[in-house]
Amino acid sequence: MPQDNQMTPANEALSQWSGPLGLPDFSKFTDADFKAAFDIALEKDWADVEAVLQNPDAPTIENTLKALQLSGRELSHIAAIFWMRAGAHTNEVIQALEREVAPKMSRHHSRIMMNEVLFARLDALYQNRASLGLDTETLRVLEKSWKGFVRNGAKLNAQDKARLADINEKLAGLGAGFGQNVLKDEASWALFITDEAELAGLPEQLRAAMKAAAEERGREDAWAVTLSRAIVEPFLTFSSVRHLREKAYQAWAKRGENGGETDNRALVTEIVSLRDEKAKLLGYANFAAFKLDDTMAKTPDAVMELLLPVWEKAKQRASEEQADLEKLIAGEGQNHPVAGWDWRYYAEKLRAERFAFDEGDLKPYLQLNKIIEAAFEVATRLFGLTFKEHQGIQTWHPDVRVWEVFNADGSRRGLFLGDYFARQSKRSGAWMSALQSSHRLDAGQQPIIYNVMNLAKPPKGEVALLSLDDAHTLFHEFGHALHGLLSDVTWPAISGTAVSRDFVELPSQLYEHWLTERPVLEKFATHYKTGETIPQDLIDKVLKAATFNAGFNTVEFTSSALVDMAFHTSDKPVTDPLTFEAEVLKKLDMPEAIIMRHRTPHFLHVFSGDGYSAGYYSYMWSEVLDADAFAAFEESGDVFNADLAEKLKTHIYAAGGSKDPEELYKTFRGRMPSPQAMIEKRGL
């Protein structure tokens, strides 16, 4: 046990939160305090586990399952703050510690999950589960816990356990390194523009964001194109300077494959090899079979049955779209083919021509603060939640905002934090996570949920404006946040987003549908200068153009999902990941003018940890569900139908992993859907 004198004020602040509203007190610790805090908390967690495995009494739900669920609270607190920092606001100290902590945490996890005595206690409960009189939720947690031990090697012999623990430790370190390399490539690259003529075509809001990005990098004389998606994608969409589009596109496409210390190719080779060995140790044909065994899809074949028909439809549509873009290029007197750095630019021109509006017409009506309000309003109308912002609370960065969340009866639900703007210390993308998840075990605890995004930060005093894609992303991540905030379960193991990977995207993708509903746009899409409501004819045009460029978008996504599956079902060693990627895409007849949404060397979903490894398809699997689920509201004639909203809350958002996902969905909708609604929604 750690000695009392090891409990410094900093360690206490990290492990036993006493800040405002139940948050950590961020003023009482520094980056240098994490290392000692982790060491003490790991020791304390093992002491909690030892108390279980040394208990002389026969195993019970109380003295084994519950005791394990409640162990390691201090470690959970410290790790939650640390991994939040590693993603949202990192630095060299945090990154060095991440490379050390990730393998150490893996080693600690293996020590617990492979312990024979501990597993024997859990196994005794599992084998007798039918006679224990357990409620549905407790039975689910027992089965999930038992399967977790088995999937982590509890049944292996001593030699194979040692090897699996070694593999897991190496994978943890490799995943941390992969993510750090991508962040370094993104943070270190910028295209500085000093000639205002080279800003041709760029909207004023994008110019302002590029100016702010250049100033952040110490260049007050320039505008900067960065590899933040919120800048590089609109630059590729609007810049009429083709050679600059090419430079930005190539840098964006080649993150993680630039040679030197940040090159990820060797890491991918090792990660894929170790994952394959891990799967085979555990008795699976390949890593995809291992990962999918615990999902709705169940098998790689089921995933391919979804992806391949969509892929063929997407390619056909993309071919038609490319022909239209070539006509546009020829009409301008140009004779070059459609290259990757041309597609977004000419597609935006074509959209403006066909639907009589462009992104520049829409963006002034999409203010960040108003879209946040819109996301909150939808949660109020559907689920009765209300939100109160608190100013002046110190968190991990001054940009972070804090809201207290309340139920319809006025009782406190939890906390929601939003970290919206891009910065060099933040990894790319957008995500939801929890500083603390919700559960009712013993005294229970309320959720502390946060969203992280990478929006372009406007100059001081100016309004942050969003693209429609940005607004969708905000609603998407807030849908995940609601999954955490509304969770209403007893056991921590099944709280919130602790569901199968191909079900977890349902609450987030479903929530996006409400963004473009007329009542929401009419109330919250107001012009940032005049305050006027978005014109009805512009709403009509936006809705009419919803499936424009669907071939391109679906090819981008589906190619990434197919390459992910190929890596993790390959029966041959992958010695050169880029050659492997190219060979897979060639077999698929990938359109030359489109690249994967996430090319292998920067595919963070798949190689920075294993969250979406053999699982990137999950977005489309969940899309089948979300298209069908929203159709239920549309069919009722009221997208805020109170009865349906209550069923949605009870069986999807609040249920966590308390039941099998298929059972939860059927209870809400009455049946499982076919992919047809998703295919139609995509305009394919």
Salt bridges, closest charged atoms under 4 A:
ASP25 OD2 - LYS28 NZ 3.81
ASP31 OD1 - ARG85 NH1 2.71
ASP39 OD1 - LYS104 NZ 3.05
ASP45 OD2 - HIS108 NE2 2.68
ASP48 OD1 - LYS44 NZ 2.93
GLU62 OE2 - LYS66 NZ 3.08
GLU100 OE2 - LYS35 NZ 2.45
GLU100 OE2 - LYS104 NZ 3.45
GLU116 OE2 - LYS161 NZ 3.79
GLU143 OE2 - ARG129 NE 3.52
ASP166 OD2 - ARG163 NH1 2.86
ASP166 OD2 - LYS170 NZ 3.48
GLU169 OE2 - ARG107 NH1 2.57
GLU186 OE2 - ARG255 NH1 2.72
GLU196 OE2 - ARG207 NH1 3.79
GLU216 OE1 - ARG217 NH1 3.71
ASP221 OD1 - ARG219 NE 2.83
GLU233 OE2 - ARG229 NH1 2.49
GLU233 OE2 - ARG344 NH2 3.42
GLU257 OE1 - LYS254 NZ 3.93
GLU257 OE2 - ARG599 NH1 2.24
ASP263 OD2 - ARG265 NH2 2.61
ASP276 OD1 - LYS280 NZ 2.84
GLU277 OE2 - ARG163 NE 2.73
ASP293 OD2 - LYS147 NZ 3.69
ASP293 OD2 - ARG151 NH1 3.91
ASP294 OD1 - LYS147 NZ 3.79
GLU312 OE1 - LYS315 NZ 3.59
GLU320 OE1 - ARG317 NE 3.52
ASP324 OD2 - ARG354 NH2 2.68
GLU332 OE2 - LYS349 NZ 2.44
ASP342 OD2 - ARG242 NH2 2.68
ASP342 OD1 - ARG245 NH2 2.71
ASP342 OD2 - HIS336 ND1 3.55
GLU348 OE1 - ARG351 NH2 2.85
GLU359 OE1 - ARG351 NH2 3.27
GLU377 OE2 - LYS523 NZ 3.01
GLU389 OE2 - ARG401 NE 2.90
ASP399 OD2 - HIS397 ND1 3.69
ASP399 OD1 - LYS457 NZ 2.95
GLU404 OE1 - HIS390 NE2 2.74
GLU404 OE2 - ARG412 NE 2.72
ASP419 OD2 - ARG423 NH2 2.55
ASP419 OD1 - LYS426 NZ 3.12
ASP442 OD1 - LYS66 NZ 2.63
ASP488 OD1 - ARG440 NH1 2.50
GLU505 OE1 - HIS476 NE2 3.06
GLU505 OE1 - HIS480 NE2 3.04
GLU512 OE1 - HIS472 ND1 3.15
GLU512 OE2 - HIS476 ND1 2.84
ASP537 OD2 - LYS541 NZ 3.71
ASP540 OD1 - ARG518 NH1 2.73
GLU556 OE2 - ARG344 NH2 2.96
GLU556 OE1 - ARG597 NE 3.49
ASP564 OD1 - HIS568 ND1 3.06
GLU581 OE2 - ARG599 NH2 3.05
GLU623 OE2 - LYS681 NZ 3.54
GLU623 OE1 - ARG682 NH2 2.91
ASP626 OD1 - HIS513 NE2 2.65
ASP626 OD1 - LYS681 NZ 3.22
ASP628 OD2 - ARG669 NE 3.12
ASP628 OD1 - ARG671 NH1 2.89
GLU635 OE2 - ARG669 NH2 3.42
GLU662 OE2 - LYS666 NZ 3.29
